[in-house]
Amino acid sequence: MRISDLGEFELIKRFKKKIRTNSSVVEGSGDDCAVLKFDKNSYQLLTCDMIVEGVDFYKTDNLRLVGAKALGISISDISACGGVPKHAVVSLGLPKNMLVSQVDLLARGLFDMAGRFDINVVGGDISASGKLVIDVSLLGEVEKNNLCLRRGAKTGDIIMVTGEFGGSIKGKHLKFTPRLKEARFLVNNFKINSMIDVSDGLVQDLGHILKQSLVGAVLYESLIPLSKQAKNSQDALCSGEEFELLFTATREEASKIIKSTKYRFKVIGEIMPESFGLRLINYKNRYSRFKLKGYQHF
């Protein structure tokens, strides 16, 4: 059997069965970040992300934007757990014929992003590679009361998002701003039951919350915020690399969030009992079951 026959998520399951952790690990594999014991008030967050030429970006892309993306996607993970990014290490796989000026441009984008979010880049590694590969590991911190995971959604919760969806391949996947300020505003002012960043598609990432929380959901097609680049609502529901936040809160908390004026958060659905599954109410007000479609590497 080949990896392509197994698929990305089944491959991850095989790894998870072999993982053993000790009491220092609060939350291991399966969320946006690993959560580790730190001090009496806070947890430490740890995440890593790799981007590869030909998969996550192309040779013709602006390398300054590629460098920014490499760190930005890890900042997005920290945001989804309600935390603050602190320290990063960066590993580069570089083609031997790559120009030094190109590496400088890549580094400029990465360090600009680090400065923007007050992150210390404290080291890394360099290796020869057939194509450009960038791997970032990022440490963060989160107050224990502010920690958000995927598994906290409850029946009756309102599903909300930041931003707009669809057509990210037309530029947003390289020009997004991690929603750190929005995430910190949410966890500091409201009770958020679950949260995830949308990197593999809105529906597929919502599916991670549903599976880990043992709940179902209904989405309203008419409420999905479409970007100008979106082909249609199907594109908005399934395209990846949006790097927006998707979160759930009780109806009472959601009402307070909607009334807040600092940031704009949009309602797109409601958490239902697990037996309900995932359904979409389309523009004709008809229910339809929805498969968890989104980006997978294999």
DAHUFEN-V524444 format. One record per residue. N is the residue number from 1. RES is the residue in one small letter. PSI is psi in degrees with one decimal (none if undefined). NEAR is the number of other ideal C-beta (glycine too) atoms within 8 Angstrom. Layout:
n = {N N}
res = {RES RES}
psi = {PSI PSI}
near = {NEAR NEAR}
//
This chain:
n = {1 2 3 4 5 6 7 8 9 10 11 12 13 14 15 16 17 18 19 20 21 22 23 24 25 26 27 28 29 30 31 32 33 34 35 36 37 38 39 40 41 42 43 44 45 46 47 48 49 50 51 52 53 54 55 56 57 58 59 60 61 62 63 64 65 66 67 68 69 70 71 72 73 74 75 76 77 78 79 80 81 82 83 84 85 86 87 88 89 90 91 92 93 94 95 96 97 98 99 100 101 102 103 104 105 106 107 108 109 110 111 112 113 114 115 116 117 118 119 120 121 122 123 124 125 126 127 128 129 130 131 132 133 134 135 136 137 138 139 140 141 142 143 144 145 146 147 148 149 150 151 152 153 154 155 156 157 158 159 160 161 162 163 164 165 166 167 168 169 170 171 172 173 174 175 176 177 178 179 180 181 182 183 184 185 186 187 188 189 190 191 192 193 194 195 196 197 198 199 200 201 202 203 204 205 206 207 208 209 210 211 212 213 214 215 216 217 218 219 220 221 222 223 224 225 226 227 228 229 230 231 232 233 234 235 236 237 238 239 240 241 242 243 244 245 246 247 248 249 250 251 252 253 254 255 256 257 258 259 260 261 262 263 264 265 266 267 268 269 270 271 272 273 274 275 276 277 278 279 280 281 282 283 284 285 286 287 288 289 290 291 292 293 294 295 296 297 298}
res = {m r i s d l g e f e l i k r f k k k i r t n s s v v e g s g d d c a v l k f d k n s y q l l t c d m i v e g v d f y k t d n l r l v g a k a l g i s i s d i s a c g g v p k h a v v s l g l p k n m l v s q v d l l a r g l f d m a g r f d i n v v g g d i s a s g k l v i d v s l l g e v e k n n l c l r r g a k t g d i i m v t g e f g g s i k g k h l k f t p r l k e a r f l v n n f k i n s m i d v s d g l v q d l g h i l k q s l v g a v l y e s l i p l s k q a k n s q d a l c s g e e f e l l f t a t r e e a s k i i k s t k y r f k v i g e i m p e s f g l r l i n y k n r y s r f k l k g y q h f}
psi = {135.6 161.9 -38.6 -26.8 -32.7 -44.3 157.7 -49.8 -32.4 -34.3 -42.4 -40.4 -39.5 -39.6 -42.9 -33.2 -24.7 -11.5 133.7 131.6 161.3 -171.3 -9.7 -13.4 117.3 -42.8 123.7 -138.1 138.2 -3.4 -175.4 -31.0 155.4 143.3 123.2 148.1 141.6 -71.4 -172.1 -20.4 -21.0 158.9 156.2 139.2 142.1 128.3 159.0 147.6 140.3 134.4 141.7 134.4 133.7 -13.3 -53.7 -14.6 171.0 163.1 -30.9 -8.1 152.6 117.8 -24.1 -40.7 -35.4 -43.6 -41.4 -41.0 -40.8 -40.5 -34.3 -36.9 -30.3 -35.5 -38.7 -38.6 -45.8 -41.3 -42.8 -22.1 3.3 10.0 -170.8 126.6 146.1 -57.8 139.6 147.8 143.5 126.2 136.9 130.9 115.1 131.1 141.5 -27.0 7.3 136.5 143.2 -36.7 -31.5 -40.1 -40.1 -40.2 -42.7 -48.2 -36.9 -44.1 -41.5 -45.4 -30.6 -43.7 -39.9 -43.9 -36.4 -32.9 17.5 46.8 135.3 119.2 113.0 8.0 -165.1 -151.7 155.0 138.0 154.1 144.2 153.5 -22.8 165.0 126.9 133.8 125.6 124.8 131.2 131.6 128.9 142.6 179.9 150.4 138.3 142.7 -37.7 -16.8 -5.9 129.5 133.6 174.5 -22.1 18.1 2.5 142.2 148.3 131.1 -15.4 149.0 136.2 127.7 160.9 161.2 157.1 -162.1 162.7 152.9 144.1 23.7 -28.2 -17.6 5.4 -32.9 -32.5 -15.1 -7.1 25.5 158.7 118.7 138.8 48.5 -46.2 -41.4 -42.1 -44.4 -37.0 -43.4 -52.0 -24.9 -17.8 -14.3 166.0 107.4 123.9 -33.1 155.4 150.3 153.3 143.5 98.6 -25.7 9.4 138.0 -49.4 -43.9 -40.7 -34.5 -37.8 -33.4 -40.7 -44.2 -44.0 -44.4 -23.0 -7.3 50.5 173.5 -171.8 155.8 133.6 147.6 113.8 -37.1 -15.7 -7.4 119.4 116.3 134.3 166.0 -23.2 -8.3 136.1 -42.9 -175.7 -31.5 -42.4 -43.6 -34.4 -25.9 -19.0 149.8 -177.8 42.1 -37.8 38.3 168.1 139.1 126.9 164.3 148.5 160.0 162.0 -39.1 -46.6 -39.3 -38.3 -40.1 -40.4 -43.1 -37.2 -19.1 146.6 -4.8 -42.3 160.2 116.4 142.5 136.1 133.7 -7.1 -165.3 144.5 134.0 172.2 155.2 -36.6 -19.5 -27.8 -155.4 122.2 153.5 131.4 113.4 -175.9 -18.6 11.8 35.5 140.9 142.9 140.3 147.6 130.7 150.3 78.9 143.9 -172.2 134.6 142.9 -28.1 none}
near = {3 5 6 6 6 10 9 8 7 8 11 9 8 9 9 9 6 6 8 3 6 4 4 6 11 6 9 7 8 7 12 10 14 11 14 11 8 7 4 2 5 9 13 11 15 11 13 9 10 8 13 9 10 5 7 7 9 6 4 3 9 7 10 11 11 16 18 13 15 15 16 13 14 16 15 14 14 17 16 14 17 15 14 9 14 9 10 15 11 14 11 14 11 11 9 5 3 9 5 6 6 9 11 8 12 15 9 10 16 15 10 11 14 12 8 6 10 4 14 7 12 6 5 8 6 6 8 6 9 3 9 13 11 15 12 15 11 17 11 15 12 15 10 8 4 10 12 13 12 14 9 10 13 11 7 7 15 12 15 13 15 10 9 9 17 14 12 15 7 6 8 13 12 12 6 13 4 11 14 12 7 12 14 11 11 15 13 6 6 9 6 13 11 15 16 14 15 15 10 9 13 15 14 14 15 14 11 10 16 14 7 11 13 5 13 13 14 13 17 10 10 6 10 13 11 11 12 5 9 14 6 8 10 7 11 16 15 12 15 13 11 13 14 12 16 14 14 15 13 11 8 6 11 13 8 9 12 8 6 10 3 4 8 4 12 9 10 11 11 9 16 10 7 8 5 10 7 15 14 13 11 8 5 4 5 6 7 7 8 10 4 8 8 13 9 8 5 8}
//
